[in-house]
Amino acid sequence: MAYVRDETTGFTVTFRSLVLRAFTREARPVLAVPRLLPTSLKPGVANGPLAERIRAAFTDLPPNETEIRVIGALLRFPGATSDVLSKHCGWVQPIWQTHFGLMCQRRVGYLWPTQLADEPDAKFLTGVLAEYRPNRGIFTFKPEVAKALRALEIDWEG
């Protein structure tokens, strides 16, 4: 079994589980944060406003080409499904949701609010940035997130 380890967060997930989730079209976002340790959060950042956490996350860990595609697709096509967003990224299979979750997971220390760090039933990490409507299978950035991302000096058009 192949494992994928994110060096930034220390999370390890199986590649097989990510692929299975992408193709079974689960009604919930792919990656969850079961219990974060407060030490994994960035001091002085995790307590700040969401816009500041986003700025710090994407300044300290600049987005790679895939992350630029993922964010750019959702900024240009809010209210789209993972299938549609994947196609706008140039992918044949609906893998957008998995890439979005991995991008959030890589920046968990910045994005996850400190007050939620010890909750045993923590919300999905992708829910910090985006809203997901399972009845329609659509994603949209939260308004303050879209504004913060557009304020960064990053070309989301890729």
DRENSEKOL-425346 format. One record per atom (N, C-alpha, C): residue in three letters; atom name; x, y, z. Coordinates in Angstrom, 2 decimals. Each point is the difference from the previous one (the first is absolute). Last residue first. Layout:
BEGIN
<'ala', 'CA', <X, Y, Z>>
...
REM end
This chain:
BEGIN
<'gly', 'N', <-3.08, 31.12, -13.55>>
<'gly', 'CA', <1.02, -1.01, -0.32>>
<'gly', 'C', <0.47, 0.12, -1.39>>
<'glu', 'N', <-3.27, 2.48, 2.92>>
<'glu', 'CA', <-0.38, -0.49, -1.33>>
<'glu', 'C', <0.98, -1.06, -0.49>>
<'trp', 'N', <0.47, 2.53, 4.08>>
<'trp', 'CA', <-0.80, -1.21, 0.14>>
<'trp', 'C', <-0.48, -0.53, -1.35>>
<'asp', 'N', <4.11, 3.12, 1.92>>
<'asp', 'CA', <-0.82, -0.10, -1.22>>
<'asp', 'C', <-0.76, -1.31, 0.05>>
<'ile', 'N', <1.86, 3.17, 4.18>>
<'ile', 'CA', <0.14, -1.30, -0.67>>
<'ile', 'C', <-0.93, -0.01, -1.20>>
<'glu', 'N', <0.81, 3.11, 4.13>>
<'glu', 'CA', <0.67, 0.27, -1.29>>
<'glu', 'C', <0.34, -1.31, -0.69>>
<'leu', 'N', <-4.26, 1.01, 3.47>>
<'leu', 'CA', <1.38, -0.45, -0.06>>
<'leu', 'C', <0.59, 0.29, -1.38>>
<'ala', 'N', <-4.61, 0.78, 1.07>>
<'ala', 'CA', <0.88, 1.07, 0.48>>
<'ala', 'C', <1.48, -0.41, -0.04>>
<'arg', 'N', <-3.56, -3.06, -1.01>>
<'arg', 'CA', <0.18, 0.95, -1.10>>
<'arg', 'C', <0.94, 1.14, 0.38>>
<'leu', 'N', <-1.18, -3.16, 3.32>>
<'leu', 'CA', <0.81, -0.64, -1.04>>
<'leu', 'C', <0.27, 0.95, -1.17>>
<'ala', 'N', <-2.90, 1.42, 3.48>>
<'ala', 'CA', <1.38, -0.10, 0.48>>
<'ala', 'C', <0.92, -0.62, -1.05>>
<'lys', 'N', <-4.65, 0.21, -0.92>>
<'lys', 'CA', <0.57, 1.36, 0.05>>
<'lys', 'C', <1.46, -0.05, 0.42>>
<'ala', 'N', <-2.42, -4.01, 0.11>>
<'ala', 'CA', <0.21, 0.42, -1.39>>
<'ala', 'C', <0.64, 1.39, -0.05>>
<'val', 'N', <-1.26, -1.55, 4.22>>
<'val', 'CA', <1.14, -0.78, -0.51>>
<'val', 'C', <0.31, 0.42, -1.44>>
<'glu', 'N', <-3.80, 1.76, 2.21>>
<'glu', 'CA', <1.22, 0.61, 0.54>>
<'glu', 'C', <1.26, -0.73, -0.48>>
<'pro', 'N', <-4.32, -1.76, -1.31>>
<'pro', 'CA', <0.28, 1.34, -0.56>>
<'pro', 'C', <1.29, 0.63, 0.51>>
<'lys', 'N', <-0.34, -5.27, -0.42>>
<'lys', 'CA', <-0.68, 0.93, 0.88>>
<'lys', 'C', <0.37, 1.41, -0.50>>
<'phe', 'N', <0.05, -3.81, -3.60>>
<'phe', 'CA', <0.82, 0.58, 1.05>>
<'phe', 'C', <-0.88, 0.84, 0.89>>
<'thr', 'N', <-1.98, -4.26, -2.56>>
<'thr', 'CA', <0.23, 1.44, -0.17>>
<'thr', 'C', <0.95, 0.43, 1.11>>
<'phe', 'N', <-2.29, -4.87, -2.52>>
<'phe', 'CA', <0.95, 0.69, 0.85>>
<'phe', 'C', <-0.01, 1.49, -0.31>>
<'ile', 'N', <-3.56, -4.68, -0.65>>
<'ile', 'CA', <0.70, 1.18, -0.50>>
<'ile', 'C', <0.88, 0.64, 1.08>>
<'gly', 'N', <-3.47, -3.87, -0.29>>
<'gly', 'CA', <1.39, -0.34, -0.29>>
<'gly', 'C', <0.83, 1.17, -0.48>>
<'arg', 'N', <-4.78, -0.52, 1.59>>
<'arg', 'CA', <0.27, 0.34, -1.40>>
<'arg', 'C', <1.43, -0.34, -0.40>>
<'asn', 'N', <-1.54, -0.94, 4.39>>
<'asn', 'CA', <-1.20, -0.32, -0.78>>
<'asn', 'C', <0.18, 0.30, -1.48>>
<'pro', 'N', <3.42, 1.08, 3.31>>
<'pro', 'CA', <-0.06, -1.40, -0.42>>
<'pro', 'C', <-1.22, -0.35, -0.84>>
<'arg', 'N', <2.98, 4.48, 0.76>>
<'arg', 'CA', <-1.42, -0.34, 0.11>>
<'arg', 'C', <-0.19, -1.42, -0.53>>
<'tyr', 'N', <4.19, 3.32, 2.09>>
<'tyr', 'CA', <-0.36, -1.13, -0.84>>
<'tyr', 'C', <-1.47, -0.30, 0.24>>
<'glu', 'N', <3.97, 4.21, 0.68>>
<'glu', 'CA', <-1.28, -0.57, 0.40>>
<'glu', 'C', <-0.33, -1.11, -0.99>>
<'ala', 'N', <5.06, 2.04, 1.55>>
<'ala', 'CA', <-1.08, -0.13, -0.97>>
<'ala', 'C', <-1.27, -0.55, 0.64>>
<'leu', 'N', <4.13, 0.97, 2.52>>
<'leu', 'CA', <0.08, 0.89, -1.17>>
<'leu', 'C', <-1.25, -0.02, -0.88>>
<'val', 'N', <0.41, -2.68, 3.96>>
<'val', 'CA', <0.55, 1.27, 0.46>>
<'val', 'C', <-0.03, 1.01, -1.15>>
<'gly', 'N', <-1.21, -4.59, -0.59>>
<'gly', 'CA', <-1.08, 0.89, 0.41>>
<'gly', 'C', <0.48, 1.31, 0.57>>
<'thr', 'N', <2.84, -3.72, -1.18>>
<'thr', 'CA', <-0.36, 0.79, -1.18>>
<'thr', 'C', <-1.11, 1.00, 0.33>>
<'leu', 'N', <1.37, -3.12, 3.31>>
<'leu', 'CA', <0.97, 1.06, -0.20>>
<'leu', 'C', <-0.36, 0.87, -1.21>>
<'phe', 'N', <-3.68, -2.61, 2.98>>
<'phe', 'CA', <0.92, -0.26, -1.09>>
<'phe', 'C', <0.88, 1.21, -0.25>>
<'lys', 'N', <-1.76, -0.56, 4.92>>
<'lys', 'CA', <-0.61, 0.11, -1.31>>
<'lys', 'C', <1.04, -0.29, -1.08>>
<'ala', 'N', <0.26, -2.23, 4.96>>
<'ala', 'CA', <0.34, 1.22, -0.74>>
<'ala', 'C', <-0.67, 0.00, -1.37>>
<'asp', 'N', <-0.42, -2.63, 4.49>>
<'asp', 'CA', <-0.73, -0.12, -1.26>>
<'asp', 'C', <0.22, 1.26, -0.82>>
<'pro', 'N', <2.21, -0.30, 4.16>>
<'pro', 'CA', <0.11, -1.36, -0.52>>
<'pro', 'C', <-0.72, -0.20, -1.33>>
<'glu', 'N', <2.37, 4.56, 1.95>>
<'glu', 'CA', <-1.32, -0.60, -0.17>>
<'glu', 'C', <0.12, -1.39, -0.59>>
<'asp', 'N', <3.58, 3.34, 0.99>>
<'asp', 'CA', <-0.20, -1.18, 0.83>>
<'asp', 'C', <-1.37, -0.63, -0.13>>
<'ala', 'N', <1.48, 3.98, -2.53>>
<'ala', 'CA', <1.11, -0.95, -0.03>>
<'ala', 'C', <-0.27, -1.28, 0.79>>
<'leu', 'N', <-2.53, 4.34, -0.91>>
<'leu', 'CA', <-0.52, -1.29, -0.43>>
<'leu', 'C', <1.03, -1.12, 0.10>>
<'gln', 'N', <0.94, 4.63, 1.08>>
<'gln', 'CA', <-1.11, -0.40, 0.87>>
<'gln', 'C', <-0.61, -1.33, -0.40>>
<'thr', 'N', <3.52, 2.10, -2.61>>
<'thr', 'CA', <0.46, -0.59, 1.26>>
<'thr', 'C', <-1.15, -0.51, 0.85>>
<'pro', 'N', <-0.35, 0.28, -5.42>>
<'pro', 'CA', <-0.07, 0.90, 1.17>>
<'pro', 'C', <0.36, -0.74, 1.29>>
<'trp', 'N', <1.79, -1.00, -5.12>>
<'trp', 'CA', <-0.90, -0.55, 1.02>>
<'trp', 'C', <-0.02, 0.91, 1.22>>
<'leu', 'N', <2.87, 0.90, -3.85>>
<'leu', 'CA', <-1.42, 0.21, -0.25>>
<'leu', 'C', <-0.91, -0.43, 1.14>>
<'tyr', 'N', <4.92, -0.46, -0.02>>
<'tyr', 'CA', <-0.38, 1.39, -0.20>>
<'tyr', 'C', <-1.51, 0.20, -0.01>>
<'gly', 'N', <1.96, -4.33, 0.35>>
<'gly', 'CA', <0.52, 0.78, 1.13>>
<'gly', 'C', <-0.34, 1.47, -0.08>>
<'val', 'N', <-1.07, -3.05, -3.61>>
<'val', 'CA', <-0.86, -0.15, 1.17>>
<'val', 'C', <0.46, 0.84, 1.19>>
<'arg', 'N', <1.44, -0.75, -4.89>>
<'arg', 'CA', <0.01, 1.28, 0.73>>
<'arg', 'C', <-0.82, -0.04, 1.28>>
<'arg', 'N', <0.37, -3.76, -2.96>>
<'arg', 'CA', <1.39, 0.49, 0.02>>
<'arg', 'C', <0.12, 1.28, 0.83>>
<'gln', 'N', <-4.29, -1.83, -0.85>>
<'gln', 'CA', <0.73, -0.80, 0.98>>
<'gln', 'C', <1.44, 0.48, 0.12>>
<'cys', 'N', <-2.76, 1.86, -3.34>>
<'cys', 'CA', <-0.39, 0.46, 1.33>>
<'cys', 'C', <0.80, -0.72, 1.08>>
<'met', 'N', <0.64, -1.44, -4.38>>
<'met', 'CA', <0.49, 1.37, 0.11>>
<'met', 'C', <-0.32, 0.57, 1.38>>
<'leu', 'N', <-1.77, -4.19, -1.12>>
<'leu', 'CA', <1.45, -0.10, 0.25>>
<'leu', 'C', <0.62, 1.39, 0.17>>
<'gly', 'N', <-4.57, -0.24, -1.22>>
<'gly', 'CA', <0.21, -0.48, 1.37>>
<'gly', 'C', <1.47, -0.10, 0.36>>
<'phe', 'N', <-1.13, 1.09, -4.43>>
<'phe', 'CA', <-0.39, 1.10, 0.88>>
<'phe', 'C', <0.24, -0.40, 1.46>>
<'his', 'N', <0.61, -3.28, -3.29>>
<'his', 'CA', <1.09, 0.99, -0.04>>
<'his', 'C', <-0.30, 1.18, 0.93>>
<'thr', 'N', <-3.36, -3.23, -0.49>>
<'thr', 'CA', <1.15, -0.59, 0.68>>
<'thr', 'C', <1.16, 0.99, 0.04>>
<'gln', 'N', <-3.86, 1.18, -2.44>>
<'gln', 'CA', <-0.29, -0.02, 1.43>>
<'gln', 'C', <1.18, -0.55, 0.80>>
<'trp', 'N', <0.10, -0.12, -4.81>>
<'trp', 'CA', <0.16, 1.35, 0.55>>
<'trp', 'C', <-0.14, 0.00, 1.52>>
<'ile', 'N', <-0.50, -3.67, -3.36>>
<'ile', 'CA', <1.02, -0.06, 1.05>>
<'ile', 'C', <0.19, 1.36, 0.68>>
<'pro', 'N', <-2.92, -2.89, -3.85>>
<'pro', 'CA', <-0.37, 1.00, 1.02>>
<'pro', 'C', <0.93, -0.05, 1.21>>
<'gln', 'N', <1.55, -1.29, -5.19>>
<'gln', 'CA', <-0.74, -0.57, 1.13>>
<'gln', 'C', <-0.32, 1.09, 1.04>>
<'val', 'N', <2.43, 1.31, -3.83>>
<'val', 'CA', <-1.09, -0.82, -0.52>>
<'val', 'C', <-0.88, -0.53, 1.13>>
<'trp', 'N', <2.95, 4.75, -0.15>>
<'trp', 'CA', <0.06, -1.40, 0.41>>
<'trp', 'C', <-1.23, -0.74, -0.50>>
<'gly', 'N', <1.17, 4.87, -0.21>>
<'gly', 'CA', <0.63, -0.81, -1.05>>
<'gly', 'C', <0.10, -1.47, 0.33>>
<'cys', 'N', <-2.15, 3.84, 2.36>>
<'cys', 'CA', <1.43, -0.14, 0.33>>
<'cys', 'C', <0.74, -0.82, -1.05>>
<'his', 'N', <-4.67, 0.57, -0.25>>
<'his', 'CA', <0.59, 1.32, -0.19>>
<'his', 'C', <1.49, 0.02, 0.35>>
<'lys', 'N', <-2.45, -3.97, 0.78>>
<'lys', 'CA', <0.11, 0.25, -1.45>>
<'lys', 'C', <0.62, 1.35, -0.28>>
<'ser', 'N', <-0.96, -1.07, 4.47>>
<'ser', 'CA', <1.09, -0.84, -0.50>>
<'ser', 'C', <0.22, 0.24, -1.49>>
<'leu', 'N', <-3.69, 2.06, 2.05>>
<'leu', 'CA', <1.25, 0.66, 0.39>>
<'leu', 'C', <1.21, -0.79, -0.50>>
<'val', 'N', <-4.25, -1.92, -0.64>>
<'val', 'CA', <0.15, 1.19, -0.84>>
<'val', 'C', <1.32, 0.70, 0.31>>
<'asp', 'N', <-1.13, -3.71, 2.69>>
<'asp', 'CA', <0.16, -0.42, -1.40>>
<'asp', 'C', <0.30, 1.20, -0.90>>
<'ser', 'N', <-1.13, 0.76, 4.52>>
<'ser', 'CA', <1.38, -0.47, -0.14>>
<'ser', 'C', <0.28, -0.45, -1.43>>
<'thr', 'N', <-3.85, 3.60, 0.42>>
<'thr', 'CA', <0.27, -1.30, 0.62>>
<'thr', 'C', <1.47, -0.36, -0.18>>
<'ala', 'N', <-2.00, 5.20, 0.30>>
<'ala', 'CA', <0.19, -1.13, -0.90>>
<'ala', 'C', <0.27, -1.28, 0.81>>
<'gly', 'N', <-0.52, 4.73, 1.52>>
<'gly', 'CA', <-1.25, -0.74, -0.13>>
<'gly', 'C', <0.09, -1.18, -0.95>>
<'pro', 'N', <3.41, 3.90, -0.83>>
<'pro', 'CA', <-0.63, -0.33, 1.28>>
<'pro', 'C', <-1.32, -0.72, -0.23>>
<'phe', 'N', <4.20, 1.18, -3.05>>
<'phe', 'CA', <-1.25, -0.75, -0.16>>
<'phe', 'C', <-0.62, -0.38, 1.35>>
<'arg', 'N', <4.09, 2.63, -0.42>>
<'arg', 'CA', <-0.66, 0.31, -1.27>>
<'arg', 'C', <-1.37, -0.65, -0.14>>
<'leu', 'N', <2.71, -0.83, 3.86>>
<'leu', 'CA', <-0.23, 1.45, -0.06>>
<'leu', 'C', <-0.77, 0.38, -1.27>>
<'leu', 'N', <1.37, -4.48, 0.54>>
<'leu', 'CA', <-1.12, 0.33, 0.87>>
<'leu', 'C', <-0.29, 1.50, 0.05>>
<'ala', 'N', <3.69, -1.54, -2.58>>
<'ala', 'CA', <-1.24, -0.59, -0.52>>
<'ala', 'C', <-1.19, 0.39, 0.87>>
<'gly', 'N', <4.35, 1.25, 1.43>>
<'gly', 'CA', <-0.46, 0.78, -1.15>>
<'gly', 'C', <-1.33, -0.51, -0.55>>
<'ile', 'N', <2.21, -2.46, 3.39>>
<'ile', 'CA', <-0.59, 1.24, 0.52>>
<'ile', 'C', <-0.58, 0.83, -1.13>>
<'val', 'N', <2.25, -3.91, -1.28>>
<'val', 'CA', <-1.14, -0.36, 0.86>>
<'val', 'C', <-0.71, 1.25, 0.51>>
<'arg', 'N', <4.06, 0.46, -2.48>>
<'arg', 'CA', <-1.11, -0.46, -0.86>>
<'arg', 'C', <-1.26, -0.23, 0.82>>
<'ile', 'N', <3.92, 1.03, 2.33>>
<'ile', 'CA', <-0.45, 1.18, -0.74>>
<'ile', 'C', <-1.18, -0.37, -0.90>>
<'glu', 'N', <2.16, -3.47, 2.25>>
<'glu', 'CA', <-0.80, 0.80, 0.93>>
<'glu', 'C', <-0.53, 1.27, -0.67>>
<'thr', 'N', <2.98, -2.74, -2.44>>
<'thr', 'CA', <-1.28, -0.68, 0.19>>
<'thr', 'C', <-0.92, 0.81, 0.91>>
<'glu', 'N', <4.46, 1.54, -0.66>>
<'glu', 'CA', <-0.81, 0.11, -1.22>>
<'glu', 'C', <-1.39, -0.62, 0.15>>
<'asn', 'N', <2.11, 1.52, 4.57>>
<'asn', 'CA', <0.64, -0.61, -1.16>>
<'asn', 'C', <-0.96, 0.11, -1.19>>
<'pro', 'N', <0.30, 3.46, 4.38>>
<'pro', 'CA', <-0.70, -1.09, -0.67>>
<'pro', 'C', <0.80, -0.55, -1.18>>
<'pro', 'N', <2.22, 2.15, 4.55>>
<'pro', 'CA', <-0.57, 0.41, -1.29>>
<'pro', 'C', <-0.65, -1.18, -0.72>>
<'leu', 'N', <1.11, 1.01, 5.10>>
<'leu', 'CA', <-0.01, -1.20, -0.84>>
<'leu', 'C', <-0.64, 0.36, -1.34>>
<'asp', 'N', <0.62, 3.51, 2.99>>
<'asp', 'CA', <1.02, -0.90, 0.52>>
<'asp', 'C', <0.13, -1.28, -0.82>>
<'thr', 'N', <-3.37, 3.02, -1.21>>
<'thr', 'CA', <1.27, 0.72, -0.08>>
<'thr', 'C', <1.13, -0.91, 0.46>>
<'phe', 'N', <-4.50, -1.41, 0.24>>
<'phe', 'CA', <0.43, 0.01, -1.39>>
<'phe', 'C', <1.25, 0.84, -0.24>>
<'ala', 'N', <-1.89, -0.41, 4.42>>
<'ala', 'CA', <0.11, -1.36, -0.55>>
<'ala', 'C', <0.56, 0.00, -1.41>>
<'ala', 'N', <-1.01, 4.14, 2.21>>
<'ala', 'CA', <1.20, -0.65, 0.54>>
<'ala', 'C', <0.21, -1.38, -0.62>>
<'arg', 'N', <-3.92, 2.32, -1.18>>
<'arg', 'CA', <1.18, 0.72, -0.48>>
<'arg', 'C', <1.28, -0.67, 0.47>>
<'ile', 'N', <-4.04, -1.67, 1.69>>
<'ile', 'CA', <0.15, -0.34, -1.42>>
<'ile', 'C', <1.25, 0.68, -0.56>>
<'arg', 'N', <-1.23, 1.06, 4.36>>
<'arg', 'CA', <0.48, -1.38, -0.03>>
<'arg', 'C', <0.23, -0.44, -1.44>>
<'glu', 'N', <-1.94, 4.22, 0.71>>
<'glu', 'CA', <1.42, 0.00, 0.38>>
<'glu', 'C', <0.59, -1.40, -0.03>>
<'ala', 'N', <-4.62, 0.49, -0.81>>
<'ala', 'CA', <0.75, 0.63, -1.10>>
<'ala', 'C', <1.50, 0.02, 0.31>>
<'leu', 'N', <-3.01, -1.55, 3.38>>
<'leu', 'CA', <0.17, -0.95, -1.10>>
<'leu', 'C', <0.82, 0.60, -1.14>>
<'pro', 'N', <0.85, 1.84, 4.96>>
<'pro', 'CA', <-1.13, -0.05, -0.92>>
<'pro', 'C', <0.32, -0.91, -1.19>>
<'gly', 'N', <2.78, -1.18, 4.36>>
<'gly', 'CA', <-0.34, 1.20, -0.74>>
<'gly', 'C', <-1.23, -0.16, -0.88>>
<'asn', 'N', <2.45, -3.34, 2.73>>
<'asn', 'CA', <-1.03, 0.74, 0.75>>
<'asn', 'C', <-0.50, 1.21, -0.77>>
<'ala', 'N', <3.53, -2.90, -1.63>>
<'ala', 'CA', <-1.22, -0.79, 0.10>>
<'ala', 'C', <-1.11, 0.70, 0.79>>
<'val', 'N', <4.48, 1.85, -0.48>>
<'val', 'CA', <-0.75, 0.04, -1.26>>
<'val', 'C', <-1.36, -0.64, 0.19>>
<'gly', 'N', <3.27, 0.19, 3.53>>
<'gly', 'CA', <-0.22, 1.37, -0.43>>
<'gly', 'C', <-0.79, 0.12, -1.29>>
<'pro', 'N', <2.41, -4.60, 0.72>>
<'pro', 'CA', <-0.28, 0.99, 1.06>>
<'pro', 'C', <-0.16, 1.40, -0.58>>
<'lys', 'N', <-1.13, -4.67, -2.49>>
<'lys', 'CA', <1.01, 1.06, -0.03>>
<'lys', 'C', <-0.34, 1.04, 1.06>>
<'leu', 'N', <-1.29, -5.38, 0.25>>
<'leu', 'CA', <-0.49, 1.28, -0.47>>
<'leu', 'C', <1.09, 1.05, 0.11>>
<'ser', 'N', <0.40, -4.49, 1.61>>
<'ser', 'CA', <0.12, 0.01, -1.46>>
<'ser', 'C', <-0.49, 1.32, -0.60>>
<'thr', 'N', <-0.21, -1.05, 4.72>>
<'thr', 'CA', <1.37, 0.29, -0.41>>
<'thr', 'C', <0.16, 0.01, -1.51>>
<'pro', 'N', <-4.16, -1.19, 2.20>>
<'pro', 'CA', <0.25, 1.43, -0.04>>
<'pro', 'C', <1.41, 0.35, -0.45>>
<'leu', 'N', <-2.41, -4.38, -1.74>>
<'leu', 'CA', <0.69, 0.39, 1.22>>
<'leu', 'C', <0.27, 1.49, -0.07>>
<'leu', 'N', <-4.14, -2.71, -2.40>>
<'leu', 'CA', <1.27, 0.69, -0.18>>
<'leu', 'C', <0.61, 0.26, 1.37>>
<'arg', 'N', <-3.63, -3.57, -2.10>>
<'arg', 'CA', <0.37, 0.70, 1.23>>
<'arg', 'C', <1.36, 0.63, -0.23>>
<'pro', 'N', <-2.64, -1.66, -3.79>>
<'pro', 'CA', <-0.61, -0.66, 1.14>>
<'pro', 'C', <0.28, 0.69, 1.33>>
<'val', 'N', <-0.52, 1.69, -5.12>>
<'val', 'CA', <1.05, 0.09, 0.99>>
<'val', 'C', <-0.56, -0.57, 1.28>>
<'ala', 'N', <-1.20, -0.96, -5.45>>
<'ala', 'CA', <-0.43, 0.50, 1.30>>
<'ala', 'C', <1.20, 0.07, 0.91>>
<'leu', 'N', <-1.23, -0.40, -5.68>>
<'leu', 'CA', <0.92, -0.08, 1.12>>
<'leu', 'C', <-0.57, 0.62, 1.27>>
<'val', 'N', <-2.70, -0.39, -4.19>>
<'val', 'CA', <0.89, -1.15, 0.12>>
<'val', 'C', <0.79, -0.06, 1.29>>
<'pro', 'N', <-5.06, 2.19, -0.63>>
<'pro', 'CA', <1.35, 0.28, -0.45>>
<'pro', 'C', <0.96, -1.12, 0.40>>
<'arg', 'N', <-5.01, -1.48, -0.65>>
<'arg', 'CA', <0.69, 0.94, 0.87>>
<'arg', 'C', <1.41, 0.25, -0.54>>
<'ala', 'N', <-3.20, -3.13, -1.88>>
<'ala', 'CA', <-0.76, 1.24, 0.13>>
<'ala', 'C', <0.69, 1.01, 0.91>>
<'glu', 'N', <2.32, -3.84, -3.29>>
<'glu', 'CA', <-0.54, 0.16, 1.34>>
<'glu', 'C', <-0.69, 1.35, 0.09>>
<'arg', 'N', <1.94, -2.72, -3.95>>
<'arg', 'CA', <-0.83, 1.22, 0.12>>
<'arg', 'C', <-0.68, 0.09, 1.36>>
<'thr', 'N', <3.23, -3.22, -2.05>>
<'thr', 'CA', <-1.27, -0.45, 0.56>>
<'thr', 'C', <-0.95, 1.16, 0.23>>
<'phe', 'N', <4.55, 0.51, -1.68>>
<'phe', 'CA', <-0.84, -0.67, -0.98>>
<'phe', 'C', <-1.32, -0.52, 0.56>>
<'ala', 'N', <3.33, 2.34, 2.65>>
<'ala', 'CA', <-0.23, 0.83, -1.17>>
<'ala', 'C', <-0.98, -0.65, -0.97>>
<'arg', 'N', <1.49, -2.36, 3.84>>
<'arg', 'CA', <-0.93, 1.07, 0.36>>
<'arg', 'C', <-0.33, 0.87, -1.21>>
<'leu', 'N', <3.23, -3.36, -0.54>>
<'leu', 'CA', <-1.33, -0.58, 0.20>>
<'leu', 'C', <-1.02, 1.08, 0.34>>
<'val', 'N', <4.51, 1.30, -0.34>>
<'val', 'CA', <-0.55, -0.34, -1.31>>
<'val', 'C', <-1.41, -0.56, 0.14>>
<'leu', 'N', <2.39, 0.90, 3.93>>
<'leu', 'CA', <-0.29, 1.25, -0.70>>
<'leu', 'C', <-0.66, -0.27, -1.35>>
<'ser', 'N', <1.53, -3.67, 2.52>>
<'ser', 'CA', <-1.20, 0.59, 0.61>>
<'ser', 'C', <-0.37, 1.31, -0.69>>
<'arg', 'N', <3.99, -2.19, -1.35>>
<'arg', 'CA', <-1.18, -0.77, -0.40>>
<'arg', 'C', <-1.28, 0.63, 0.57>>
<'phe', 'N', <4.20, 1.63, 1.32>>
<'phe', 'CA', <-0.34, 0.47, -1.33>>
<'phe', 'C', <-1.28, -0.68, -0.47>>
<'thr', 'N', <0.96, 0.76, 5.19>>
<'thr', 'CA', <0.29, -0.94, -1.07>>
<'thr', 'C', <-0.44, 0.59, -1.33>>
<'val', 'N', <1.88, 2.87, 4.25>>
<'val', 'CA', <-1.24, -0.58, -0.51>>
<'val', 'C', <0.38, -0.99, -1.09>>
<'thr', 'N', <2.19, 3.32, 4.25>>
<'thr', 'CA', <0.24, -1.06, -0.96>>
<'thr', 'C', <-1.35, -0.59, -0.40>>
<'phe', 'N', <2.20, 4.85, 2.38>>
<'phe', 'CA', <-1.09, -0.93, -0.21>>
<'phe', 'C', <0.42, -1.05, -1.03>>
<'gly', 'N', <2.57, 3.95, 1.50>>
<'gly', 'CA', <0.30, -1.29, 0.61>>
<'gly', 'C', <-1.11, -1.02, -0.16>>
<'thr', 'N', <0.71, 4.79, -1.59>>
<'thr', 'CA', <-0.94, -0.29, 1.08>>
<'thr', 'C', <0.31, -1.29, 0.73>>
<'thr', 'N', <2.87, 1.58, -3.55>>
<'thr', 'CA', <-0.37, 1.20, 0.74>>
<'thr', 'C', <-0.88, -0.33, 1.21>>
<'glu', 'N', <1.38, -3.33, -3.21>>
<'glu', 'CA', <1.07, 0.37, 0.93>>
<'glu', 'C', <-0.36, 1.22, 0.85>>
<'asp', 'N', <-3.09, -3.88, -2.21>>
<'asp', 'CA', <0.21, 1.42, -0.19>>
<'asp', 'C', <1.00, 0.45, 1.06>>
<'arg', 'N', <-0.99, -4.94, -2.40>>
<'arg', 'CA', <0.24, 0.74, 1.24>>
<'arg', 'C', <0.28, 1.45, -0.35>>
<'val', 'N', <-2.26, -4.87, -2.06>>
<'val', 'CA', <0.41, 1.34, -0.36>>
<'val', 'C', <0.15, 0.76, 1.31>>
<'tyr', 'N', <0.01, -5.54, -1.65>>
<'tyr', 'CA', <-0.37, 1.05, 0.94>>
<'tyr', 'C', <0.54, 1.33, -0.50>>
<'ala', 'N', <-1.35, -5.28, -2.00>>
<'ala', 'CA', <0.79, 1.22, -0.10>>
<'ala', 'C', <-0.53, 1.04, 0.97>>
<'met', 'N', <0.01, -5.63, -0.03>>
<'met', 'CA', <-0.85, 1.17, 0.00>>
<'met', 'C', <0.89, 1.24, 0.00>>
REM end
